[in-house]
């Protein structure tokens, strides 16, 4: 296959840059360590279970979603807009027990918000701005704090001669 077809650079690099920013910050890297997971990396369910399941694991994790392309603004067709969902999860039965780590998803969410809101990627995207936030229980019995950030960049599909 062509190398151009295999290159995910426009979105993947930004996702990986966010993962690196979060995973190397001392508030999340520990102790206790909070796992930061890239959304489409292998068996994500197993990675989540390892990050938030056993006592001593950190008690929570952050999942950085793959950027989603947003519809273009007809008045500004040269801008590519994207949203990135960040999930902060905990398993309360483990995390909030006497021997748990007590790292609540809302606290993880505060840390993530402080690290990302207004931050700019080195890949030419504008500052990330939080556009929504939601907290509650997930279908898997975790408690989560989910935030969506938006950003945009100049983009054209025309090739140069």
JOGIVEN-V512621 format. One record per run of one state. SS is the DSSP state (H for helix, E for strand, C for the rest). FROM is the first residue (numbers start at 1). TO is the last residue. If there is no record, write none. Layout:
{{SS FROM TO} {SS FROM TO}}
This chain:
{{C 1 2} {H 3 6} {C 7 8} {H 9 23} {C 24 25} {H 26 29} {C 30 34} {E 35 38} {C 39 43} {H 44 52} {C 53 59} {E 60 64} {C 65 67} {E 68 69} {C 70 73} {H 74 76} {C 77 78} {E 79 90} {C 91 91} {H 92 95} {C 96 104} {H 105 116} {C 117 128} {E 129 137} {C 138 142} {E 143 154} {C 155 161}}
